């Protein structure tokens, strides 16, 4: 579908094509992209020519970025003409649109000027440009780039069942029950080594996040051993944010709540995705809407800061279904509400089922999901919630975004610092990715543990040594 005389920029250009049509759809067009002293783009019999002008920069990394942006914007304009579409995020690709806002701020631009530049130079809609700028404004006070601070992430790759849309590094626990005890044992060793290394490096833990998967699917003793491994060596700083994903209400018990209280957890995610029982059953969740309400009240009574996740665009749900869910969540006043756009990810059951059906099923439903996310923004902001972090995913319905909203002063600092790649991350567990961030040269190095639990256990000693060497 896409051919180019410059294979090094192929991957970047392919992401622009994805804005208009997914790679899995049957294409009735061919793009020929060539680059010399000008950019020539031929889509079937229609030819577009653009000047190849880029800002010059002595930094080769920035220079390459400028060149890529010029090529991407040219291809976007050609495809926009061909498809007669105006995607709301314009020519922007990648996970983090807010990084562009921060970059423009370094030139001492105001947020109003940045919003206009995003619209004029990257063809972003005024609504999305304003949203990105609003999020950066709401991150003020939490934009931290301190080399002595790190985030600690712990991954639990098990769930009670696998949701149809999920492609995370997790499996139903009953399929690997024979590996769970050894996994927890090895994970605790990795955590203790990681925290000791943080101390040796004269660093401090800024935030702690136990994710997955569903950490609360573990047996009580296993769950507590992980909490102990973190708490025993944890920094003395009393206000360290400590979050735990307890995303499945069917795994949250009185004992689990008591253990989280005992070992210093401060924030808990209690997720339902929808409050439509038919939808919950269809997407593979093992709980009802009433189960969510019952558990939410228990977690709230225990004094935790609570996050709730909802998904816009679940199969079979109408705008009314989504509105009903959000309208029932609001009276509960969770401190954070994250609105995800359904993404049809490789590795998910949803993606596999779509593959069996028709490729055109990947084309987003016209404007229905946008109506949901617009309703969420309007409803939440009216009710004193502020958008404070944002990220995008491939194959998201209508090429939309995921946005976290928080009540005043209730932002999750882990969400901000991890999503904006402000602080290095020390990550433990199968599939966990550690990041070493150097802001001086804009370089990010990554170290990924094996995704497969069995492989993680078999190679544990080698992995641990290599990871400690990486973090040093």
C-alpha positions, 0 to 999 in steps of 0.5 A, spaced: 500 500 500 505 504 501 512 504 497 517 509 498 524 511 496 526 512 503 525 506 507 528 509 514 522 513 514 517 508 512 515 506 519 513 513 521 509 514 514 505 508 515 503 511 522 500 517 518 496 512 513 493 508 519 490 515 521 485 514 515 485 506 514 488 501 518 493 496 515 488 490 516 483 493 511 483 491 504 486 497 500 483 500 494 489 505 493 497 505 492 501 510 495 508 512 492 512 517 496 518 519 494 523 524 497 529 528 493 529 536 493 521 536 494 516 531 496 512 527 491 506 523 493 502 519 488 496 516 490 493 512 485 493 517 479 493 523 483 499 526 484 501 531 490 508 535 490 510 539 496 516 543 498 522 539 502 523 545 507 525 543 514 528 547 520 535 546 521 538 544 528 545 543 530 542 537 534 542 531 529 536 528 533 532 534 533 534 535 525 531 528 524 525 529 528 524 536 524 525 532 517 520 526 519 515 531 521 515 535 514 514 528 511 509 526 515 505 533 514 505 532 507 503 525 507 497 527 511 495 533 507 495 528 501 491 523 504 486 528 507 485 530 500 484 523 497 479 521 503 476 528 504 476 526 512 479 531 517 481 527 523 481 530 530 488 529 532 490 531 525 497 529 523 499 527 530 501 520 531 504 517 537 502 516 544 503 523 547 500 529 544 502 533 550 509 532 549 508 537 543 505 542 548 511 541 552 516 542 547 513 548 544 513 551 551 520 551 551 520 557 546 516 561 551 509 560 547 503 561 551 498 555 551 493 560 547 499 560 542 500 553 542 493 551 541 493 555 535 500 552 532 497 545 533 491 547 529 495 551 524 501 547 523 499 540 525 491 540 523 489 538 530 482 540 531 481 546 536 477 542 541 483 537 541 488 542 541 485 546 547 484 539 551 492 538 550 493 545 553 488 544 558 492 538 560 498 541 561 496 546 565 492 541 570 499 538 570 502 544 573 506 543 580 507 535 578 511 536 572 518 533 575 524 532 572 529 530 578 534 524 576 534 522 584 527 520 583 524 514 580 517 510 580 517 503 582 512 499 578 510 492 580 507 487 574 502 482 576 500 478 570 494 474 572 487 476 572 480 472 574 478 472 566 481 475 560 476 481 558 475 481 550 478 487 549 485 486 553 492 485 550 495 486 556 501 482 559 496 477 563 493 471 563 487 467 566 490 465 573 487 458 572 491 457 566 498 458 570 496 456 577 502 452 578 506 458 576 503 463 581 507 461 588 514 461 584 512 467 581 510 471 587 517 468 590 521 471 585 518 477 584 519 479 591 526 478 590 526 482 584 523 488 588 527 487 594 534 488 589 531 493 586 529 497 592 536 496 595 539 498 588 535 505 588 538 506 595 545 505 593 544 510 587 542 515 592 535 515 589 528 516 592 522 512 590 517 518 588 511 513 587 509 506 587 504 502 582 502 495 582 498 493 576 497 488 571 493 484 570 489 484 577 493 484 583 488 482 587 486 476 584 492 473 588 491 469 594 491 473 601 498 471 603 501 472 596 498 479 595 501 480 602 508 478 601 508 483 595 506 488 599 511 487 605 517 486 600 515 493 598 513 496 604 519 493 608 524 497 604 520 503 602 523 510 603 521 513 609 517 519 605 510 518 608 507 521 603 509 517 597 503 515 592 502 508 593 497 505 588 494 498 587 490 496 581 484 492 584 480 493 577 476 487 578 470 488 583 470 480 584 477 480 586 476 485 592 475 482 599 474 485 606 481 482 607 484 485 601 482 491 603 485 490 610 491 488 607 492 494 603 490 499 609 495 495 613 501 496 608 500 503 606 497 503 599 493 510 598 490 509 591 486 503 589 483 502 582 476 499 582 474 499 575 467 497 571 468 499 564 460 499 564 454 499 568 450 495 563 450 488 565 449 485 558 455 489 556 459 486 562 457 479 560 459 480 553 466 483 554 468 477 559 467 481 566 466 476 572 461 481 575 455 485 575 454 492 576 451 491 583 458 488 585 461 494 583 457 499 587 457 494 593 465 494 593 466 501 591 462 503 597 467 498 601 473 501 598 471 508 599 469 507 607 476 504 608 479 511 606 482 510 599 483 515 593 479 511 588 480 511 580 474 508 576 475 506 569 470 507 563 470 505 556 467 508 550 465 504 544 464 497 547 461 493 542 453 493 542 453 500 547 449 506 544 451 513 546 445 512 551 448 506 554 455 510 555 451 516 558 447 512 563 454 509 566 457 515 567 451 518 570 451 513 575 458 513 577 458 521 578 454 520 585 459 516 587 464 522 587 470 517 585 477 522 585 479 520 578 475 517 572 479 515 566 475 515 560 478 510 555 476 509 548 476 502 545 482 500 541 482 493 537 489 491 539 493 485 537 493 479 541 486 481 544 480 476 543 476 482 540 481 483 535 481 475 533 474 475 532 474 481 528 479 478 523 475 472 522 469 477 520 470 483 515 476 487 515 471 493 514 469 492 521 475 496 523 473 502 520 470 506 526 463 507 527 461 514 525 462 519 530 458 515 535 464 514 540 466 521 539 459 523 542 461 519 548 468 522 549 464 529 548 459 527 553 464 525 558 468 531 557 462 536 558 459 532 564 465 531 568 468 538 567 461 541 569 462 537 575 468 539 577 473 534 574 479 536 570 483 533 565 490 531 567 493 526 563 492 523 556 495 518 551 493 515 545 493 508 542 493 504 535 486 502 532 482 506 537 475 507 535 475 514 531 482 515 532 481 518 539 484 518 546 484 516 553 483 521 558 484 521 566 480 526 570 481 528 577 477 532 582 481 538 585 488 536 588 487 529 586 491 527 580 495 521 580 502 523 580 504 516 577 500 517 571 503 524 570 510 522 571 510 516 567 505 518 561 509 524 560 516 520 561 519 525 566 522 520 571 525 513 570 522 507 572 524 501 576 519 495 573 519 488 576 515 482 574 514 479 567 513 483 562 515 489 566 519 495 562 524 499 566 526 506 563 532 510 564 531 517 562 536 522 561 533 529 560 540 532 558 540 529 551 533 527 550 535 519 551 530 514 554 533 507 555 529 501 556 530 494 559 524 489 558 523 483 562 520 477 558 513 477 557 512 469 558 511 467 566 515 461 565 520 464 561 521 469 566 522 464 572 526 460 568 531 465 566 530 469 573 537 469 575 540 472 568 535 477 568 536 480 575 543 481 573 542 484 567 537 489 569 541 491 575 547 492 571 542 496 566 539 500 572 546 502 575 
